[in-house]
Amino acid sequence: MTTFYIRAAGCILVAALLVRLTAAGIWQARLPPGKAFVFPDSESYWYLARAIARGEPYQFGDADHRVFRTPGYPLLLAGLFRLAGEDPPVFWARALSAVLGSATVGGVMLLTRRLFDEQAALWAGVLAAIYPGAVAMSVLVLAEAPLSLMVLLQLICWSRACQESRPAAYRAYALLAGLCAAAASLMRPSWLLFSPAAALLALGIGGDRRRHLQIGALLLVALTAGMLPWWVRNDRVTGRFVPTTLEVGASLYDGWNPQATGASDMRFVAAFRTQLRQEDAGRLATGRDTFELRLDRRLRSAALEWAGAHPGRVGQLAGIKFLRMWNVWPNEPSLRGRLVRIVVLIGYLPLLACGLVGAWRFAGRGWPYVLCLLPSVYLTVVHMVFVGSLRYREPAMLCLIVLAAGLVSPWVAPGRASPRGDQSVAS
């Protein structure tokens, strides 16, 4: 690692942090008086963080929301309550997101340097530092900032596991990758299935299947260990195994219902809750399952029943959600000002194009390069089922930046191998 690279990387990280803090200040100043958040999700994270800091039961509101959200992001926010007391400034949470977003820029550079070289890594850092989507997710009180960091760290550790020749080293990196996967899943539950799906794919396309099997097994063991406390807690609360939350049914119905548009609109939940309450009032016993668990099952069943009866509309909605997720400007009408559209379009479309070209050119070099493309595929499939939004593509875009930056590397000429390519299981 050269002195120039260290200094340049440091300047990029400082610039990334300043850009994000400035954006956070502008966003905070533009909010109407008395309004702390724009997104309902932010309010629930804030509420749960306060409950953790106070030592209160982990539930959102009443006891029927005890498995409402995974605890990853609320645990981070709870630290702000411990530092500042009962009511910390919301800007502190935005500053925390800015720090996490800047650390993610460092992760992008680290992974790019591992797969290509220092020149490509610096370009990747610059692109990640100013990419509008990454900046936006780094100033909002949402789980995307810590999720993106954990995703990058998982990919870095998984790549190192493939590139290490020493058994002790690649096993350690595989375990670290699994712990990062658990942390990412506790930030956003939709990430949970990425690791087993990717591990199976590695067995199919990797060269050394025995090595991939060992790495995948260790990764999944660490993932299980990281998720186990949450699983045990959920079992004690509900009496059932709940891998993520009891909002999966609501999320699925959000994507598959007669009024579905591809966007999120959870107003239907109130009607389902009222109906189930009325049914409970008309019978003496409701069984051992909690109200929250039964509501989740009812919503899930309703979604699957509707989808089975309307396969054509399900396919149409999948296309709509795909377009919403990969749109060239914001879907929200209030964010479609001319300047916003121009900034998002210019900052996003060239990166996407270069990232896809990079995926096409480098995927043949081995599993670490394929890994950089997989979040795009995985998250797209997930959100073609649930709902589509620009925010769900941002972790994937950061991974595509790695491949896009590789195009400027002097090692990309045909026939030349990357100095940091996969040394063990590339073929």
C-alpha positions in Angstrom: 0.0 0.0 0.0 1.7 3.2 -1.2 1.9 6.4 0.8 0.0 8.3 -2.0 -2.8 5.8 -1.9 -3.2 6.1 1.9 -3.3 9.9 1.7 -5.6 10.0 -1.2 -8.0 7.4 0.4 -8.0 9.5 3.6 -8.9 12.6 1.7 -11.7 10.8 -0.1 -13.1 9.5 3.2 -13.0 13.0 4.8 -14.7 14.5 1.7 -17.4 11.7 1.8 -18.1 12.5 5.4 -18.3 16.3 4.8 -20.6 15.8 1.8 -22.9 13.6 3.9 -22.9 15.9 6.9 -23.7 18.9 4.7 -26.5 17.0 3.0 -27.9 15.9 6.5 -27.9 19.5 7.6 -29.7 20.7 4.5 -32.3 17.9 4.8 -32.9 18.6 8.4 -33.3 22.3 7.8 -35.9 21.8 5.1 -38.2 19.7 7.3 -41.3 21.5 8.4 -41.3 22.7 12.1 -42.2 20.0 14.5 -41.6 17.2 12.0 -38.6 15.0 12.8 -39.0 12.3 10.1 -40.4 11.9 6.6 -40.6 8.1 6.5 -42.8 6.1 9.0 -40.0 3.5 9.2 -37.8 6.2 10.9 -40.3 6.8 13.6 -40.5 3.1 14.5 -36.7 2.8 14.6 -36.6 5.8 16.9 -39.3 4.4 19.2 -37.6 1.0 19.5 -34.2 2.6 20.1 -35.7 4.6 23.0 -37.3 1.4 24.4 -33.9 -0.4 24.3 -32.1 2.6 26.0 -34.8 2.7 28.8 -34.6 -1.1 29.3 -38.3 -1.4 28.4 -39.8 -4.4 26.5 -38.7 -4.5 22.9 -42.1 -3.8 21.2 -43.5 -1.1 19.0 -46.4 0.4 20.9 -48.7 -2.4 22.3 -47.9 -6.0 23.0 -49.1 -7.0 19.5 -45.9 -5.5 18.0 -43.2 -7.5 19.8 -41.7 -9.0 16.7 -42.3 -5.9 14.5 -38.7 -5.1 13.5 -35.3 -6.8 13.8 -33.1 -5.1 16.4 -30.0 -4.2 14.5 -30.6 -0.6 13.6 -32.5 0.2 16.8 -29.6 -1.1 18.8 -27.3 1.4 17.0 -29.7 4.3 17.6 -30.1 3.3 21.3 -26.4 4.3 21.8 -27.4 7.9 21.0 -30.1 7.8 23.7 -27.5 6.5 26.2 -25.1 9.4 25.2 -27.6 12.2 25.0 -30.3 11.1 27.5 -34.0 11.0 27.0 -34.4 12.9 23.8 -31.2 13.2 21.6 -31.3 15.5 18.6 -32.4 13.7 15.5 -29.5 15.2 13.7 -27.3 12.9 15.7 -28.9 10.0 14.0 -28.3 11.6 10.7 -24.7 12.2 11.6 -24.4 8.5 12.6 -25.7 7.5 9.2 -23.2 9.9 7.6 -20.4 8.2 9.5 -21.6 4.7 8.5 -22.0 5.9 4.9 -18.5 7.2 4.8 -17.2 3.9 6.3 -19.0 2.2 3.4 -17.1 4.3 1.0 -14.0 2.9 2.7 -15.4 -0.6 2.2 -15.9 0.0 -1.5 -12.3 1.1 -1.8 -11.0 -1.9 0.2 -12.9 -4.4 -2.0 -11.9 -2.7 -5.2 -8.3 -2.7 -4.2 -8.5 -6.4 -3.4 -10.0 -7.3 -6.7 -8.1 -4.8 -8.9 -5.5 -2.2 -7.8 -5.0 1.1 -6.0 -5.9 3.2 -9.0 -9.3 1.5 -9.4 -9.8 1.7 -5.7 -9.4 5.5 -5.6 -11.8 5.9 -8.5 -14.3 3.7 -6.7 -13.9 5.8 -3.6 -14.6 9.0 -5.5 -17.6 7.5 -7.2 -19.1 6.1 -4.0 -18.4 9.4 -2.1 -20.5 11.5 -4.5 -23.0 8.9 -5.8 -26.4 10.6 -5.0 -28.1 7.5 -3.9 -25.4 6.6 -1.3 -25.4 10.2 -0.1 -29.2 10.2 0.3 -29.2 6.9 2.3 -26.4 8.3 4.5 -28.5 11.2 5.8 -31.9 9.4 6.4 -32.8 7.7 9.7 -33.2 4.3 7.9 -31.5 1.0 8.0 -29.9 1.3 4.6 -26.7 3.0 5.8 -25.6 0.2 8.3 -27.0 -2.4 5.9 -24.8 -1.2 3.1 -21.7 -1.3 5.3 -22.5 -4.8 6.5 -23.1 -6.0 2.9 -19.7 -4.6 1.8 -17.9 -6.2 4.8 -19.5 -9.5 4.1 -18.4 -9.4 0.4 -14.9 -8.4 1.5 -14.6 -11.2 3.9 -16.1 -13.8 1.5 -13.6 -12.7 -1.2 -10.7 -12.9 1.2 -11.8 -16.4 2.2 -11.7 -17.4 -1.5 -8.3 -15.8 -2.0 -6.5 -17.1 1.0 -4.4 -20.2 0.7 -3.9 -20.9 4.4 -6.7 -23.0 5.9 -6.8 -21.0 9.1 -7.0 -17.7 7.3 -9.8 -18.6 4.9 -11.8 -20.3 7.6 -11.5 -17.2 9.8 -12.7 -14.9 6.9 -15.6 -17.3 6.2 -16.7 -17.0 9.8 -16.4 -13.2 9.7 -18.4 -13.1 6.5 -21.2 -15.1 8.2 -21.2 -12.7 11.2 -21.5 -9.8 8.8 -24.4 -11.5 7.0 -26.1 -11.9 10.4 -25.6 -8.2 11.2 -26.9 -7.2 7.8 -30.0 -9.5 8.3 -30.7 -7.9 11.7 -30.6 -4.5 9.9 -32.9 -5.6 7.1 -34.5 -9.0 7.2 -34.7 -9.4 3.4 -31.0 -10.0 3.4 -31.2 -13.3 5.3 -31.6 -15.6 2.3 -28.7 -14.0 0.3 -26.0 -16.1 2.0 -27.5 -19.6 1.5 -28.6 -18.7 -2.0 -25.1 -17.4 -2.9 -23.4 -20.4 -1.2 -25.4 -22.8 -3.3 -24.6 -20.8 -6.5 -20.9 -20.9 -5.6 -21.0 -24.7 -5.6 -22.5 -24.7 -9.0 -20.2 -22.3 -10.8 -17.0 -22.4 -8.7 -13.9 -24.3 -9.6 -12.9 -25.8 -6.3 -16.2 -27.2 -5.0 -14.7 -28.6 -1.8 -13.3 -25.2 -0.9 -16.6 -23.5 -1.7 -18.4 -26.1 0.4 -16.1 -25.5 3.4 -16.4 -21.7 3.1 -20.2 -21.8 2.6 -20.7 -24.2 5.6 -18.6 -22.0 7.9 -20.3 -18.9 6.7 -23.8 -20.4 7.4 -22.7 -21.6 10.8 -21.6 -18.1 11.7 -24.8 -16.6 10.3 -26.8 -19.0 12.4 -24.8 -18.1 15.5 -25.3 -14.4 14.9 -29.1 -14.8 14.4 -29.5 -17.3 17.3 -30.2 -14.7 20.1 -33.0 -13.1 18.0 -34.4 -16.5 17.2 -34.4 -17.6 20.9 -36.0 -14.4 21.9 -38.8 -14.7 19.3 -39.4 -18.3 20.4 -39.9 -17.1 24.0 -42.2 -14.4 22.9 -44.4 -16.3 20.4 -43.7 -19.9 21.1 -42.8 -20.4 17.5 -39.7 -20.1 15.3 -39.7 -16.7 13.7 -36.5 -16.2 11.5 -36.9 -12.4 11.0 -40.1 -10.6 12.0 -43.9 -11.0 11.9 -44.2 -8.3 9.3 -43.5 -10.7 6.4 -47.2 -11.3 5.9 -48.0 -7.6 5.8 -45.1 -7.0 3.4 -46.2 -9.8 1.1 -49.8 -8.5 1.1 -48.4 -5.1 0.4 -47.0 -6.4 -2.8 -49.8 -8.8 -3.7 -53.3 -7.5 -3.2 -56.2 -6.2 -5.3 -55.1 -2.6 -4.9 -51.3 -3.2 -5.2 -49.4 -0.7 -7.3 -45.8 -1.7 -6.7 -45.4 1.0 -4.1 -45.9 0.5 -0.4 -49.3 1.3 1.2 -49.9 -0.4 4.5 -53.3 1.1 5.3 -54.9 -2.3 4.8 -53.3 -3.6 8.0 -55.9 -1.8 10.2 -58.8 -3.6 8.5 -57.2 -7.0 8.9 -56.4 -6.2 12.6 -60.0 -5.1 13.3 -61.5 -8.2 11.6 -59.3 -10.6 13.6 -60.1 -8.7 16.8 -63.8 -9.2 16.1 -63.3 -12.9 15.5 -61.4 -13.3 18.7 -64.1 -11.5 20.6 -66.6 -14.1 19.4 -64.8 -17.1 20.7 -63.5 -18.1 24.1 -60.1 -19.4 23.1 -57.7 -18.4 20.4 -55.1 -21.2 20.9 -51.5 -20.8 21.9 -50.5 -18.5 19.0 -50.2 -14.8 19.7 -52.4 -12.3 18.0 -49.4 -10.9 16.1 -48.5 -14.4 14.8 -52.0 -15.1 13.7 -52.3 -11.7 11.9 -49.1 -12.4 10.1 -50.3 -15.8 8.9 -53.7 -14.4 7.8 -52.0 -11.6 5.7 -49.6 -14.1 4.2 -52.4 -16.5 3.3 -54.5 -13.7 1.8 -51.5 -12.6 -0.3 -50.8 -16.1 -1.6 -54.4 -16.8 -2.3 -54.8 -13.6 -4.3 -51.5 -14.2 -6.2 -52.6 -17.7 -7.1 -55.9 -16.4 -8.5 -54.3 -13.6 -10.4 -51.0 -14.8 -11.9 -51.1 -12.3 -14.8 -51.4 -9.3 -12.4 -48.6 -10.8 -10.3 -46.4 -10.8 -13.4 -47.4 -7.3 -14.3 -46.7 -6.1 -10.8 -43.3 -7.7 -10.8 -42.4 -5.6 -13.9 -43.7 -2.5 -12.3 -41.7 -3.1 -9.1 -38.6 -3.8 -11.2 -39.0 -0.4 -12.9 -39.6 1.3 -9.6 -36.5 -0.2 -8.1 -34.2 0.7 -11.1 -35.9 3.9 -12.1 -33.7 6.7 -13.4 -35.2 9.3 -11.0 -37.3 9.2 -7.8 -40.7 7.5 -7.9 -42.1 9.9 -5.3 -43.8 12.9 -7.1 -42.7 15.3 -4.3 -39.1 14.5 -5.1 -39.4 14.9 -8.9 -38.2 18.4 -9.2 -36.1 19.1 -12.3 -32.9 19.5 -10.4 -33.4 16.4 -8.4 -34.2 14.4 -11.5 -31.1 15.6 -13.3 -28.8 14.9 -10.4 -30.2 11.4 -9.9 -30.1 10.6 -13.6 -26.5 11.8 -14.1 -25.3 10.2 -10.9 -27.0 6.9 -11.5 -27.3 5.9 -15.1 -23.6 6.0 -16.1 -22.6 4.1 -12.9 -25.2 1.4 -13.7 -24.1 1.1 -17.3 -20.4 0.8 -16.3 -21.2 -1.6 -13.5 -23.0 -3.9 -15.8 -20.2 -3.7 -18.4 -17.7 -4.5 -15.6 -19.8 -7.5 -14.5 -19.8 -8.8 -18.1 -16.0 -8.3 -18.4 -14.9 -9.6 -15.0 -17.4 -12.3 -13.9 -15.2 -14.9 -15.6 -12.3 -14.2 -13.3 -13.9 -16.0 -10.4 -16.3 -16.0 -7.5 -15.2 -12.7 -5.8 -16.1 -10.8 -9.0 -19.4 -12.6 -9.3 -20.2 -11.7 -5.7 -20.2 -8.0 -6.6 -23.1 -8.6 -9.1 -25.2 -10.9 -6.9 -26.7 -8.3 -4.6 -28.2 -6.6 -7.6 -29.8 -9.9 -8.8 -30.9 -11.0 -5.3 -32.4 -7.7 -4.2 -34.2 -7.3 -7.5 -35.8 -10.7 -7.2 -36.9 -10.0 -3.6 -38.4 -6.7 -4.4 -40.2 -7.9 -7.5 -42.2 -10.0 -5.0 -42.7 -7.3 -2.3 -42.6 -3.6 -3.2 -40.1 -1.6 -5.3 -38.3 1.6 -4.3 -35.0 3.3 -5.2 -33.8 2.8 -1.6 -33.7 -1.0 -2.0 -31.1 -0.8 -4.8 -28.5 1.3 -3.0 -26.5 -1.5 -1.4 -26.4 -3.3 -4.8 -25.3 -0.1 -6.5 -22.3 0.3 -4.2 -21.2 -3.3 -5.2 -21.6 -2.4 -8.9 -19.3 0.6 -8.3 -16.5 -1.9 -7.6 -17.0 -3.5 -11.0 -17.4 -0.1 -12.7 -14.1 1.2 -11.2 -12.3 -1.9 -12.4 -12.7 -0.6 -16.0 -10.1 2.0 -15.4 -7.6 -0.5 -14.0 -4.5 -1.2 -16.2 -5.0 -4.8 -15.4 -8.3 -5.1 -17.3 -6.6 -5.7 -20.7 -7.6 -9.1 -22.2 -5.4 -11.9 -21.1 -4.0 -10.1 -18.1 -4.8 -11.4 -14.6 -5.7 -9.1 -11.7 -2.8 -8.8 -9.2 -5.4 -9.4 -6.4 -7.6 -11.9 -8.2 -8.9 -15.1 -6.8 -5.8 -17.3 -6.1 -7.6 -20.3 -4.9 -11.0 -20.9 -6.3 -11.3 -18.5 -9.2 -11.7 -21.0 -12.0 
